[in-house]
């Protein structure tokens, strides 16, 4: 019995890891899916959800529909993601407020090793792939320079934010939370999860579903036709996004958000020594470097562990 449940439990744990990654700006749940070997199955399962399922249900029944959408796989994964997001929302919010340098250092290590792992999958390294890598890095770096907007929280914008953010969440290297941050929606989404705002979350989930069903087809086509180029672009995007998660920043200007709270508007990356001088506070450089290494090692061990389990199974 336990042996039969083990694959489902493993999927649930992978879902927890994906949910944890998707909560934080700068880390992608798609990256976790990619390095744990379930990415292609995830895309194929999402693509199977279409109006054609109605015909399958009428012709062959509920069991056939369950098999068509890979129901056990999706339910185990989504359950893990949901549990992770709900349980970690408060923790991440607290850490971002009280220990930003420590948290961003950990994220920096996560993204750095994830970009290296994805880059290793590129087999054809011709000039076109290098061009894609530099283009992705340049585009991501440019995005990190954009000041986050303060969004007008309306129903249509919640829906649109969800549909775009979910596309980023399933891409290795692109963080949906980071997209929400740029839209000025990250704080609103975290608050809605913490307070269980059902109306907000329902509209956001509807947007996510619409974006997921439409974008998965395009993404699957890109991976099948331009696999190496797609990975190169995503690797570049991850490297370019490191500018956003550099731990030590100096706030040049601030703004007051819709809740009357003063938040950073423009920030410059600085060295730890400059951080201490400009902000008159400890840079915690030793702890931050340790957390960077910990983030790097944790993903590396995860990837190596999965690779070893795959080889033994083969």
N, C-alpha and C positions, 0 to 999 in steps of 0.2 A: 504493500500500500504506500509506504513512505517513498519507495523507489519510483512509483508512478507519479507521486506528487512533486518530486524533486525538480523536474524541468519547469513546472508551473511556479514553484517557489522561487526558482532562479530567475524566471522572467519577472516576478513580482519585485525582487531585489534590484533588478536592472531598471525597472520602472521607478523605484525609489531614487536610484542614482540619477536617472533622467530628470525627475521632478526637482531634485535638489539643484541640478545644474540650471534648469530653466528658471528657477526663482531669482537667481542673481544676475545682474547686468554684466555681460561680458563672457558668460559661460553658456555653452549650448548643450541642450539635451540631445540634439542630433549627433554631437561629437561622442557622447557616451554610447549612443546606439551604434555608432560606426565602429568604435574600438572594441565593443563587446560582441560584434558580429551579427547583430539583428537588424541592421539598417535596411538592407534590401528587402527582407521579409516584412519589415514595418511599412515600407513604401508600397509593396505589392498588396498588403492587407488593406491599406487605406484606399488604394486604387480600386479594389474590388467592391467598395461601397458605392453603388450607383442605382439609378432607377431600374436597371435590369433585374435587381434582386426581387422586385415585385413579381416578375414572371417566374423566377425560380421558386418563390414561395408558393405561387398558385399551382405550379406544375409538380414540384417535388416536396414541398412542405418546409417546416421550420428547421428541421435537422440539416437539410441541404443548404439553407441560407446560412446557418451557423458555420458549416464547413466552408462555404464560399468566402465568407468574410474572415476566416481564420479566428473564430470567436474566442476560443480558449486563450490563444496568444494575445489578442487585443484586450480582453478583459483583465488578464493577469497584469499586463503592462500598464493599462490605464488605471487600475486600482493602485498600483505602486506609485504612479505619478501623482494621483490625487492625494493619497495619504502623505506623501512627501511634501507637496506644495502646502497643504493645509497645516501640517505640523511645523514646517520650517518658516512659514511666513513671519511669525512673530519673532523668531530667533534672528533671522536675517535683518529684519527691520531694526531690532535692538542693536545688533552688531554694527550695522551701517551708521547708526547714530552715535554710538559710544566708542567703537573701536575701528574706525574706517581704515586707518593705515594697515592694521593687522589683517583685516578682511580682504582688502585689495591686494595685499602681498600674496595671500593664499591663492586668490583668483589669477594673479599674474603667473604664478607657477603652473597652475592648471592649464591656462591657455597656451603657455609656451610649450609645454610637453605635448599638448594635444595637436598643435600645429606641426610639430616634428613627427608625430605618429602618422598623421594624415599625409604629410609630404613623403613619407617612406612608401606609401602605397602607389605613388606615381611611377609608372614603369617607363613610359616614353617621355624623356626629358629633352625634347627638341626645343628650339627657340620659341615656338608658339606657346609651349607650356610656361617657359620663363616669362614671356610677355604677359601671360594670364596671371602669373604670380605677382609680378610687379604692378599690374593694373589693379588687382584685388587689394594689394597692400595700400596703394595710393588712394583708392576709393574709400577704403575703411578708415585710413588716417584722416582723410578729409571729413568724413562723417563725424569722427570723434571731436573735431574742432567746432562742430555746430553746437550752439548753446541750446540746451533742452528747452522746449516750449512749455508754457503753462496752458494746458489744454482746457477748452470749454467742455465740461462734462455733459454732453448731450447723448441721447440714445443712438443717433446715427454715428457719432464719433466713437462711441464705445464699440459699436459693431465693426466699424472700419479698422479700429486699432487692433481688435482681436483677430480679424482676418489677415492683417499684414504681419502681426507679431507671430502668429502660429506658423506662418511660412518660414520665418527666421528660426523658430524654435526647432524645426525638423531639419534644418541645414547644418551640417557639421561646420562649426566655426563661427556661426552667426547667432548671436544671442537675441531671442525674442524679448527678453527683459530689457536689453539695451535699446531695442527699437521703441519699446514702451517708454523708456527714459527720455528718448529724443522727442517723442510725441507729448511728453508731459503727463503720461498716464500711469507711470510705474507706481507712484505713491497712491494713486486712486485705486489701482488694482490690488495692491498689498492691503490697503485699508479695507476694501470690500471683502477680501478673503478673511481678514482678522475678525471683522464684524458680521460675517456671513450675510452680506447684502444680496439677497436672493435675486432681486430684479436686475441689479447691475451685473451679477455673475451670469444670469441667464442670457442677457443680451450679449455679453462678452463671449460666452460659450457658443452662441449661435454664429457670431462672427468667426470664431475659431473654426467651427465646423465647415462653414462656407469656404474659407480660405484654404483649409486643409484638403478638402475634396478637389478643389480646382488646381491647387499648386502641386499636389503630389503627382499628377499626370505629367506636368511639365518637367518636374525634377527627375522623375523616373526616365523620361525620354532623354534628358541631358546626360544622365549617368550612362545610359545604354549607348548613346551616339558619341559623346565626347567625355568619356570617363576621366582620362588623365587631365584634360584641360579643365574640367569642372573641379577636380581635386586641387589643381594648381591655383585656380582662382580662390577657392575656399581657404587654402593654406595662406595665401597672401592676405586675404581678409582677416584671418586670425592674427597674423603678425602685425598688420596695420592697427588692429583694435587694441593692441597692447598699450598704445598711447593713452587710451581711456582709463585703463586700470592701473596705471603707474601709481604707487601708494602715496608718494610725497608730493603734495600740491600746495600752491599758494593762491589764495582767493584774491583775484584782482578786483572783482566787483560782485555785488550781490543784488538780489531782487526779493520782493515780498510776494509769496505765492497766495493762492486764493484762500488759504487758511490763516493768513496774517503772519506766517512764519518767514523769517529771513533765511534765504537759501542761496548758495553760490550761483552766480551767473557765468562768470568767466574765471577759469582757473589755469594757472601755468604749472607744468611739471618742473620740479626742482630737485636737486640733490639733497640727501638727508641733512648735510651740514647747513645748506641754505634754508631748508625747512625749519630747522631749529632757530636760526637767526631771524627769519622773516616772521615766523608764527609764535616765537617765544614759547615753544613747548618741545617736549622730548620727541625725537623722531622714532624711538623704539627700533633702531636699525637692526640690532641683533635679533630681536624677536621676529621682526618682519622678514629678514633673510632666512631664518629658520622656517618660517611659514611658507615662503616661496619654495624652498627645497622640499618641504613636506607636500605641498601641492603637486610639485613635479613628480616626486617619488610615488605618491599615491596613485596617480593616473598610470604611471609607468608599470607599477606592480599589477594594477587592474588589467592592463593590456597584456602583460606577460602571462598573467594567470589564465586569461581567456585563451591566449595562444597555446599554452601548455595543455589546457583541457581539450582544445580542439584537436591537437596533435595526438593525444592519447586516445581520443574517441575514434580517430581515423585508424 
